[in-house]
Amino acid sequence: MNPALPGGAVTGETAAADAWSVAARAGYTFVPYGRMQQGTDEAPNPNELAIAVHLGTLQVTGTAPSGTSLDLQLPFGALATSSVLEHRTDSGVGDLELRVRQALPLELGVALGIVVPTGPYVARAATVAPEAGYLTLGRGVAWWIAEADVRRTITPQIAAFAQLSARGPLQHASDDFAWGPEVRATLGGRARVGPRWLAIVGSTDVQWRGGASEPDPFSDGRLTSANAGGWQWTASLAIAAEVTRELAVSAGARVPVFADVTGNQLVPSTGAFATVAYSRRVDRVRAPHVAPVAGTITVVDYWASWCAPCVEIGRALDTASARWHGSGPDVRIVRVDATRWPDGGPALPDGATGLPVIELYDVRGERHVLVGDDALRIVEQVDALRAAASR
């Protein structure tokens, strides 16, 4: 919707609610790697190399009223490696990730970040099998991160999301190994089922890893690593439950769909994950306060992209605005984006339990709340107020 209305006598404004929020999340992921693959075909695994990844994640996010958020993620866990030659477990923390994300209009967001090498790095020449070179708690170098995402609320029960992320190393590792860049695309959706607190979340993601390089022991040049890079496609399905308004839990499975890798590489089998998330608003989100202006009719239009009657109301206001310019009292229109209601965004005004809803202030500043069919007749209501004020 375009809140800018022509003519001067009818003004358009957009109101936003102010709220700080904090969120914390703890997750656990288990992914077994036991299948050796070359390109798209299964490859021999004479050493019976297998790695079980047990990865936990602690995440803390703080969000300001401007939509700017700071996100910190610290992975930790263990890699249990087995083969005919050895059995060992490497455990510890991984590399700390820091992001700054800015929410944009239309439920878009962009983020920039950095990965700090806090996890232990095992040199390529040491005990890491070449086929499992990407399975390590720490990578020994700092990485840049760039992301863009969209979260679209289709109805109060259905939402969709998509993200495109990329990252790349800022330097070589201590043994001069050069990681390749990575790009990931994710598409998914969330649907409430049965009781309002229960939902199904499904997603699919495609990841590309660029080839790595390492020093050539026989010259001053570099060699392309034989077992690094390629494509992987996975799908996930989870059940999510809201235990309270602030506490949510989820659990699901991640299934590999397709892989095309360079050289011989271990590829993942079906894994599982579980999360516990807690979020709290430091400032209560409330309906934006709109002060009426004496002698002016004020229309506060709560709208949502998924609300068909709201779209109809917006069009009617836009059409009527040209006619309202001129004789009679001015009409001031304030638009409030309630697309994320009821799970986010501003609360609806007192007296309203759903959309569509309009707050209407007459020329004396008296407040009227119009809901449902009454909200759809907002143009008729404004016409009546302007006619009464002109008598």
Beta strands, then each sheet from edge to edge (+ up, - down):
strand 1: 10-15
strand 2: 21-39
strand 3: 41-42
strand 4: 50-63
strand 5: 68-82
strand 6: 87-93
strand 7: 96-104
strand 8: 108-116
strand 9: 143-153
strand 10: 158-169
strand 11: 182-192
strand 12: 198-209
strand 13: 213-215
strand 14: 222-224
strand 15: 230-242
strand 16: 247-268
strand 17: 271-281
strand 18: 297-303
strand 19: 331-337
strand 20: 357-361
strand 21: 367-371
sheet 1: 1+ 19+ 18+ 20- 21+
sheet 2: 3+ 2- 4+ 5- 6+
sheet 3: 3+ 2- 16+ 15- 12+ 11- 10+ 9- 8+ 7-
sheet 4: 3+ 2- 17+
sheet 5: 13+ 14-
end
